[in-house]
Amino acid sequence: MTNHWMKYGMLAGLVTVVLYMIIYFVNAKTMLGPLVQWGSLLIFIGAMAKAGIDRKNDNGGYLSFMDTFLEGFKTYAIAAIIYYIFYYILFNFIDPGLTELLKEQAIEAIEKMAGLVGGDGMEAAMDAIESQDFSIGIGSALMSLFMSILGGGIVALIVAVFIKKDPPQA
C-alpha cells in the first residue's frame, strides 16, 4: 500500500517552501502577511484531501472517518515539519533581519488599531512589542510547529467529514 500521506505531505511542504521563497525574493514583507499564510493552508488542505481520496480509492472506494482523519493529519504533519524547518533556517541563517521586519509589522498593526485601544492601550501595546523577542529559536519554532499540528488536526477532522465513505451495511 502506498503512503499517500507521506507523498502528499512532502509535496505540500516543498510547494509551500518554494512559494515562500519566490515571494521572499519578490517582497519579503508580503511573505510574512496573512494572505500567504492562508495560501499555504490551502495547499495543505488540498494535499490532505488528495491523500484521503487516493487512500479511499485504494480501499475500494471506502474509508472510515478515523482512517480518513489519520491520512489527512499525517499529511498535514509532514508538510508542517518541512515548512517549519525551512522557516527556522530562513530566519536564522538565510536572513536573520526578518525578525526586525516581523517587529515592524507588529508595530504597524498596533498603529492601525490605535482608535480601538485608546492612548493608554496604544502605549502599553507599543511597550509590549518593543520588549518582545521576535527571534525564531529552536524552542519557538518547535512550539509553533506543535500549535500548527494541533490546528492541522482540526482541519483534518473537517476534511475527513467530506472524504470518508463507510461501506454499506449488510
N, C-alpha and C positions, 0 to 999 in steps of 0.2 A: 504494500500500500504506500502511496506517495504521501510525503509530509507536506501537504499543501500549505499548512500554517508556516512552515519554515520557508518555503519558496516565496510565498506572497509577503511574509513578514520582512524577509531580506529585500525583496523588490521594493516594497513600500518605504523601508528605511533608506535604501540607496536613492530612490527617486526623490525623496524628501531632502536628502543631503545635497543632491545635485541642484534641486530647485533653490535651496537656501544659498548655495554657492553662487549660482547665477545672479540671484537678487542681491547678494552681498557685493558682488563686483559692480553691479549697476548702481545700487544705492543701499549702503549698509543700514541706514535709518529705516528704510522700508522693510528690510529683513526682520527687524525687531517689532514690527507693527502687528496688530491683531488680524489683518487680512491674510497675511502669510501664515499665521498660526492656524486660522480656520481652514485655509487651503491645505495645509499638511494634514489636518484632521480628516478632511475629505479623502485624501489619498489613503490614509489608514483605513477608513471605513470601506472604501472600495476594495482594498486588499482583503479585509475581513470578510466581506460579502463574497468575493470571488473564491476565497479559500473554503468557505462554508458550502457554496454551491458545488464546487468541484468535489468536495468530500461527499456531499449528498449524492451527486451523480455516480461516484464510485460505489456508493452503497445502494444502488438500485433505485435511486430517486427518493430515498427516505433517510432521515437523520433526526435523532431525538433532539429535544431542546437543549439538553445538557451537552451532548456531543457538538451541537452547532455552537453553543456558547463557548466551549473549550477551544474549538477551532479558531473562532474569532479572537478570543482572549489571547491565545498563544501567538497569533499573527500580530496582534497589537503589541504584545510584549517584545517580540523580536524587533519590530520596526522601531519601537521606542528606545530600546537598548542601542541600536545603531545610531539613532538620532542623537541621543544624549552623549554618546562617545564623541561624535562629531562636535556637538555643542561645547563640550569640555575642551576639546583640542582647539576649536576656533577661538574661544575666549582666553585660553591660557597660553597658546603657542603661536597661532596664526596672527591674531590681532587682539592683544591684551587691552588696547584702547577702547574696545567695545564696551567695557564696563562703564566708562565715562559717558558714552552715548546712552546707555541704559539710564544712568542718573539724570542726564539732560531730559530724556523723555518723561521720566517720573516728575521732574520739576514742571515741565510743560503741561502735564496732565493736571497737576495741582493748580497751576495758574488758570487753567480753563474752568476749574470748579470754584474759583475764588468767590463768586457770588453766592454759592450754595453753603460754603463753610464759614463765611464771615471773616473779619480781620484776625481775631484771636485764633480761630481754627486754621486759617491760612498760615499764620506764623508757626503754629505748632506742627502743622504738616511739613512745612519747609524745614524746620529744625530736625524733624524725624528723618527726612530724606537726606539732609546734609550729614547726619551722623550714621546713616545706614551704609553697610559694606555691600557694594554691588558686585564684588568679585565672585567668580564662579570656581569654587574649590571643589574638591572631590566629594566632600560632605554635602554641599548644597546641590551638586549635580545628582548625587545618589538620592537625595530627598526629593528633588524634582522628578527624577525617574520613577520613584516609588509612588508619588502622588499621581503622576501621569498614568501609570499602570492601573492604579485604583480607578481612575476615571475611565480608562480603557475597558475595565470590567463592566462598568455601567453601559458603555457604548456596545460592548459585546452582547449584553443582555438584550438590548434593543434590536440589534442586527439579528440575533437568534430568533426573535419573535417572527421576523419576516421570512427567514430562510428555512427554519425547521419544518419537517414534514414527517409526522408519525405514520407508520404503516397502518393499513386498515385493520380494524379489529375483526377477528374470525368469528 
